[in-house]
């Protein structure tokens, strides 16, 4: 049935072209216009083709799944759909965001819900006159008392450097993903 239809259309187009030629139309002008039209269509479909190919790569690679929380540039949200042309997110402000797959391939995508635990980094500045060891003890004690902070991996206490008016430290604690 498909072959019959294709043969019909080929014969119909050939007869139509012959009729135009007999009526005195210059077919070279029509072929030129068809060439220009096909180039325009090619340029117009370039983005769609790129999104389609990028979508296939995303579906094969699977860097995230539906339900994962991801960050793409300044947008963070839950993946609600992965299609051939785009990925759809619901942000924490309950906004719908559609990101073209080509953008997903070209930019950094961070999957925030991939692993079962997450680390929270707290940047703290303490006065130069304060005892750093005492601050470390207090922060570790607070982490030990907090039921959401995991014992393993252990909390981290890192001196980052000296600021204009403080010693800059980073205190990092781990928690389960759902408690983050």
Protein Blocks (a to p, Z undefined) as FASTA:
>chain_A
ZZmmmmmmmmmmmmmmmmmmmnopafklmmmmmmmmmmmmmmmmmmmmmmmmmmmmmmmn
opacehiacdehjbccddfbdcfkbccdddfkopacdddfklmmmpccddfklpmbdcdd
ddddddfkbcfklmmmmmmmmmmmpmkbcfbdcdddddfbdcfkbccddddddddfklZZ
